[in-house]
Structure formats: C-alpha cells, structure tokens
Amino acid sequence: MGHVGVLGRERRRRWSDAEKISVLERVGVNGRTVTDVAREADLTRQHIYQWRQEMRRKGL
C-alpha cells in the first residue's frame, strides 16, 4: 500500500478592497456572468455577491 501524507491547512487568500473591486468590475464585461468571473478568479459565486454587498456598505 502506498504512503499517504497529510497536508497542512491551506492558507486563505486575503483580498484588498482594490482587488475585490477589480474582480467585481469584470462582471458584465463582454457578457461575462458572476459564474464566469468567479471561475476565472478561483472563487465561489457567493464571494462575488458578498463582496458586492460589502463594497456597497463601504460606499465604494
């Protein structure tokens, strides 16, 4: 039987407001959907929706 290793916890990526806005601005460009942009950025659709709400609350 082969060796099975246990990997450490994967680190979460921290996104600045500027990075979040950059991702959000891509939605709708050339017909790209939230799903398309989320896939390109290796995010879930829920991240996009949460970020949209967050930026609205911050007035950005």
Secondary structure, 3 states (H helix, E strand, C coil): CCCCCCCCCCCCCCCCHHHHHHHHHCCCHHHCCHHHHHHHCCCCHHHHHHHHHHHHHHCC
